[in-house]
Amino acid sequence: MANFLKNAFHDMKESAKRQHEIDKANFEATKMESSIAVGKAKRKAEQEQQLEAALARKKAAQEQYDAAKGKK
């Protein structure tokens, strides 16, 4: 019985140790994924989308302006 408990506690300790290593690796991966380089690339892509949307709005507004001006 003592050996059983000793082995069970040893297995739990090893399992906890492995889980800690997994958690640590996942944390480091997440940290690296949200690094400056990744953040810059994400911000650049967002800015490009915003620019495209703004240019489309500008074009539509210009067309409306030209149409209104032509009607008068």
N, C-alpha and C positions, 0 to 999 in steps of 0.2 A: 504494500500500500504506500509506503514511504517513497519507493522508487517511482511509482505511478505519479504521485504528486510532484516529485522532483522533476520528472520528465515533462509533465504538463506545464509546470511553471517555466521550465527551460524553453519549451516550444512557444509559449506565449511571449517570452522575452525576445526570442529570435524573430517571431512574427512582428512584434512591435518595432523592432529594430529595422526590419525590411520595410515596413510601412513608413517609418520615419524617413528612410532613404528615398522612397518613392515620392513622398510629399515634398521633400527638399528639392528633388530633381524637377518636379512639376512647378514648384515655386520659382526656381531659377529660370525655367523655360518661359514662364509667364512674364517674369521680369525682363528677360531679354526680348521677348516679343513686343513689349511695350516700351522698348528703348527709344532713344532719340531718333535713330535712323528710321525705325519703323514709324514712329510718330510723324516724322517729317514727310515721309512718303504718303502717309494717310492724309495729312493736312494738305499736301500738294494736290492730291486727287480731289479732295473736297473743294479746294479753291478752283480747280479747273472746271468742276461741275457748276460751281457758282458763277464763274465767268461765262460759261456757255449759256446759262439761264439768263444772266443779265444782258448778254448780247442779243438773245432771242427777244427779250422784252423790249430792248431798244429798237430792234428792227420792227417789231409789231407797232410800237408807238410811233415810229417814223412813218410807217404806212398809214396809220390812222390820221396822223397829222397831215400828210400829203393828200389823203382822200378828203379830209375836211377842208383843206385849203383850196382844193380843186372845185369843190361844190360851191364855194362863195363867189 
